Amino acid sequence: MESIQQQLINAKKAQASIASLSDQRKQDLLTSFAASILAHSAQIIAENLKDLEKMSVSDPKRDRLLLNETRIDDLASSLKDVANLEDPTNKILSERRLDNGLHVQKKTVAIGIVGVIYESRPNVTVDVAALCIRSGNVCLLRGGQDAYHTNLIIVSLIQQILEEQGLDKNIVQQLPADRKYILDILQAEKYIDVIIPRGSNQLIEYVRKNSLVPVIETGAGVCHTYVEQTAKLKEAADIVVNAKVSRPSVCNALDTIVVDKLVAKDFLVLAAPLLSGYDVEIFADEHSFPVLKELNYPKLNLAAPEDFGREFLDFKCSVKVVEGTDEALQHIAEFSSKHSEAILTEDLSKAERFLNEVDAAAVYLNASTRFTDGQVFGLGAEIGISTQKLHARGPFALEKLVTEKWVIRGNGQIR
């Protein structure tokens, strides 16, 4: 582990630097970082262009990689939002005095050293650094090769702010993007307290199987929207199209339209022209295929079994026709990644059944799945959307970057 050993040692030493920071100092750091990002937006865009030039214009990950002035403004706003959130550390969760006189408290403390492995999303670099600083954690960032130059300048700006404020710059570090070092990171259990993978199913599966460090998954999103037979079909078509096309490369975008057989044709007549307007390729089951073929849908394929449970991350989706709510629930249970699922209906009993029975981090009634996002939910920013059930589920944000510590004060008690 020679190549990253010193970085790990530096991260361990940096814990003392951030642990001593007051709430105000942490807020000031993030405010300064926001100002620096805005002041250096031209340089960031120039470095981002170097990464974009290496990627095919048809690659769906390109949208995730792209930074422009609007997105940099959004990043700066997100930093200010995180700065204004309440510090999640040093909260007293419980306290009591025992019969023997011991005073026992349970409080929140920073996790310690957080390692994040992610792919071509430089906004993650900003979000993770901000959330870790605000919660008093050191962070080790291992972004993908695709975003190498972009991540490098962002991390350099953060480290410059840290040094200007008399702090250890190793509070935030960029680890090598070369894949040969991933195992070294995953097996650094002496130095890293938690690993958070954010990216494809393949990345998450590899981390889960090979890590000696505890893992919190931020899972891939295979998201369904169920158009139940009582849904307002025009509204349903608008919601489905928004969930698919507003930003198809992200994990909360729609992948499969599940539609009740009784309204399938009427719904598809409304939705098809909207989807074709965005050049969406459809993988239709045996019931929806002839309907769409009759409508002369331009990019139409007969769905194969693997087109269900597939995260498309592109202008593509599948369609599944079901006979009622039972079959819809069965299909979603079989193919969901437990990220975000929606039902569009006017039947309140079916709505409540869906919201209660569907096993996902976020469930929606009559709304687009595209809202599953830490910033949208008022959490400032997020590391990712956790689809597991231990420690964190849903937007993995500031409130979950802490653990618990018991503090016991006595005056000579022995047992």
Solvent accessible surface area in square Angstrom, and as a share of the most:
residue,aa,sasa,rsa
1,M,86,0.38
2,E,165,0.74
3,S,61,0.39
4,I,0,0.00
5,Q,59,0.26
6,Q,103,0.46
7,Q,43,0.19
8,L,0,0.00
9,I,53,0.27
10,N,34,0.17
11,A,0,0.00
12,K,90,0.38
13,K,135,0.57
14,A,0,0.00
15,Q,52,0.23
16,A,76,0.59
17,S,25,0.16
18,I,3,0.02
19,A,81,0.63
20,S,93,0.60
21,L,18,0.09
22,S,58,0.37
23,D,65,0.33
24,Q,108,0.48
25,R,88,0.32
26,K,9,0.04
27,Q,40,0.18
28,D,56,0.29
29,L,3,0.02
30,L,0,0.00
31,T,71,0.41
32,S,36,0.23
33,F,3,0.01
34,A,0,0.00
35,A,59,0.46
36,S,11,0.07
37,I,1,0.00
38,L,70,0.35
39,A,79,0.61
40,H,50,0.23
41,S,25,0.16
42,A,74,0.58
43,Q,84,0.37
44,I,2,0.01
45,I,54,0.27
46,A,54,0.42
47,E,38,0.17
48,N,1,0.00
49,L,93,0.46
50,K,93,0.40
51,D,1,0.00
52,L,11,0.05
53,E,126,0.57
54,K,121,0.51
55,M,21,0.09
56,S,65,0.42
57,V,126,0.73
58,S,93,0.60
59,D,38,0.20
60,P,51,0.32
61,K,69,0.29
62,R,66,0.24
63,D,47,0.24
64,R,24,0.09
65,L,0,0.00
66,L,60,0.30
67,L,7,0.04
68,N,56,0.29
69,E,115,0.52
70,T,92,0.53
71,R,55,0.20
72,I,1,0.00
73,D,73,0.38
74,D,78,0.41
75,L,14,0.07
76,A,2,0.01
77,S,55,0.35
78,S,6,0.04
79,L,1,0.01
80,K,91,0.39
81,D,59,0.31
82,V,0,0.00
83,A,4,0.03
84,N,118,0.61
85,L,44,0.22
86,E,128,0.58
87,D,25,0.13
88,P,11,0.07
89,T,17,0.10
90,N,101,0.52
91,K,76,0.32
92,I,82,0.42
93,L,85,0.42
94,S,35,0.23
95,E,94,0.42
96,R,125,0.46
97,R,159,0.58
98,L,71,0.35
99,D,160,0.83
100,N,85,0.44
101,G,27,0.26
102,L,39,0.19
103,H,36,0.16
104,V,14,0.08
105,Q,25,0.11
106,K,44,0.18
107,K,46,0.19
108,T,11,0.06
109,V,32,0.18
110,A,29,0.23
111,I,31,0.16
112,G,7,0.07
113,I,0,0.00
114,V,0,0.00
115,G,1,0.01
116,V,1,0.01
117,I,0,0.00
118,Y,2,0.01
119,E,51,0.23
120,S,1,0.01
121,R,24,0.09
122,P,0,0.00
123,N,31,0.16
124,V,0,0.00
125,T,0,0.00
126,V,1,0.00
127,D,14,0.08
128,V,0,0.00
129,A,0,0.00
130,A,1,0.01
131,L,0,0.00
132,C,0,0.00
133,I,3,0.02
134,R,2,0.01
135,S,0,0.00
136,G,10,0.09
137,N,0,0.00
138,V,0,0.00
139,C,0,0.00
140,L,0,0.00
141,L,1,0.00
142,R,14,0.05
143,G,2,0.02
144,G,9,0.09
145,Q,96,0.43
146,D,52,0.27
147,A,0,0.00
148,Y,80,0.30
149,H,52,0.23
150,T,0,0.00
151,N,1,0.01
152,L,84,0.42
153,I,25,0.13
154,I,1,0.01
155,V,7,0.04
156,S,54,0.35
157,L,8,0.04
158,I,3,0.01
159,Q,34,0.15
160,Q,85,0.38
161,I,17,0.09
162,L,1,0.00
163,E,98,0.44
164,E,115,0.51
165,Q,51,0.23
166,G,70,0.67
167,L,23,0.12
168,D,43,0.22
169,K,86,0.37
170,N,25,0.13
171,I,0,0.00
172,V,0,0.00
173,Q,5,0.02
174,Q,28,0.12
175,L,3,0.01
176,P,37,0.23
177,A,6,0.05
178,D,56,0.29
179,R,196,0.72
180,K,139,0.59
181,Y,41,0.16
182,I,14,0.07
183,L,73,0.36
184,D,35,0.18
185,I,1,0.01
186,L,0,0.00
187,Q,74,0.33
188,A,2,0.02
189,E,90,0.40
190,K,153,0.65
191,Y,33,0.13
192,I,3,0.01
193,D,58,0.30
194,V,8,0.05
195,I,0,0.00
196,I,0,0.00
197,P,0,0.00
198,R,25,0.09
199,G,16,0.15
200,S,32,0.20
201,N,83,0.42
202,Q,142,0.63
203,L,22,0.11
204,I,4,0.02
205,E,66,0.30
206,Y,89,0.34
207,V,0,0.00
208,R,110,0.40
209,K,148,0.63
210,N,50,0.26
211,S,22,0.14
212,L,109,0.54
213,V,3,0.02
214,P,88,0.55
215,V,35,0.20
216,I,13,0.07
217,E,30,0.14
218,T,4,0.03
219,G,10,0.10
220,A,5,0.04
221,G,0,0.00
222,V,4,0.03
223,C,0,0.00
224,H,0,0.00
225,T,1,0.00
226,Y,0,0.00
227,V,0,0.00
228,E,0,0.00
229,Q,62,0.28
230,T,58,0.34
231,A,10,0.07
232,K,118,0.50
233,L,34,0.17
234,K,122,0.52
235,E,77,0.35
236,A,2,0.01
237,A,0,0.00
238,D,65,0.34
239,I,23,0.12
240,V,0,0.00
241,V,12,0.07
242,N,65,0.34
243,A,0,0.00
244,K,0,0.00
245,V,16,0.09
246,S,58,0.37
247,R,59,0.21
248,P,15,0.09
249,S,4,0.03
250,V,11,0.06
251,C,24,0.14
252,N,7,0.04
253,A,4,0.03
254,L,0,0.00
255,D,3,0.01
256,T,0,0.00
257,I,0,0.00
258,V,0,0.00
259,V,0,0.00
260,D,3,0.02
261,K,98,0.41
262,L,135,0.67
263,V,20,0.11
264,A,8,0.06
265,K,107,0.45
266,D,87,0.45
267,F,0,0.00
268,L,1,0.00
269,V,66,0.38
270,L,67,0.33
271,A,0,0.00
272,A,5,0.04
273,P,84,0.53
274,L,67,0.33
275,L,1,0.00
276,S,35,0.23
277,G,67,0.64
278,Y,115,0.44
279,D,81,0.42
280,V,1,0.00
281,E,40,0.18
282,I,0,0.00
283,F,23,0.10
284,A,0,0.00
285,D,5,0.03
286,E,113,0.51
287,H,82,0.36
288,S,0,0.00
289,F,49,0.20
290,P,71,0.45
291,V,26,0.15
292,L,0,0.00
293,K,126,0.53
294,E,123,0.55
295,L,69,0.34
296,N,129,0.66
297,Y,15,0.06
298,P,96,0.60
299,K,86,0.36
300,L,36,0.18
301,N,49,0.25
302,L,111,0.55
303,A,20,0.15
304,A,35,0.27
305,P,114,0.71
306,E,121,0.54
307,D,8,0.04
308,F,27,0.11
309,G,32,0.31
310,R,83,0.30
311,E,36,0.16
312,F,16,0.07
313,L,40,0.20
314,D,38,0.20
315,F,75,0.31
316,K,54,0.23
317,C,0,0.00
318,S,0,0.00
319,V,0,0.00
320,K,42,0.18
321,V,5,0.03
322,V,1,0.01
323,E,120,0.54
324,G,20,0.19
325,T,10,0.06
326,D,76,0.40
327,E,60,0.27
328,A,0,0.00
329,L,20,0.10
330,Q,120,0.53
331,H,13,0.06
332,I,2,0.01
333,A,84,0.65
334,E,128,0.57
335,F,52,0.22
336,S,22,0.14
337,S,32,0.21
338,K,79,0.33
339,H,0,0.00
340,S,0,0.00
341,E,0,0.00
342,A,0,0.00
343,I,0,0.00
344,L,3,0.02
345,T,3,0.02
346,E,86,0.38
347,D,39,0.20
348,L,132,0.66
349,S,83,0.53
350,K,55,0.23
351,A,0,0.00
352,E,91,0.41
353,R,92,0.34
354,F,0,0.00
355,L,49,0.24
356,N,119,0.61
357,E,99,0.44
358,V,17,0.10
359,D,58,0.30
360,A,11,0.09
361,A,27,0.21
362,A,13,0.10
363,V,48,0.28
364,Y,24,0.09
365,L,60,0.30
366,N,51,0.26
367,A,29,0.23
368,S,6,0.04
369,T,0,0.00
370,R,56,0.20
371,F,103,0.43
372,T,2,0.01
373,D,42,0.22
374,G,0,0.00
375,Q,78,0.35
376,V,89,0.51
377,F,93,0.39
378,G,51,0.49
379,L,43,0.22
380,G,4,0.04
381,A,4,0.03
382,E,14,0.06
383,I,0,0.00
384,G,1,0.01
385,I,3,0.01
386,S,0,0.00
387,T,18,0.11
388,Q,38,0.17
389,K,124,0.52
390,L,145,0.72
391,H,88,0.39
392,A,3,0.02
393,R,85,0.31
394,G,2,0.02
395,P,18,0.12
396,F,0,0.00
397,A,1,0.00
398,L,8,0.04
399,E,97,0.43
400,K,70,0.30
401,L,0,0.00
402,V,16,0.09
403,T,63,0.36
404,E,96,0.43
405,K,107,0.45
406,W,127,0.45
407,V,34,0.19
408,I,91,0.46
409,R,136,0.50
410,G,52,0.50
411,N,135,0.69
412,G,69,0.66
413,Q,54,0.24
414,I,169,0.86
415,R,289,1.06
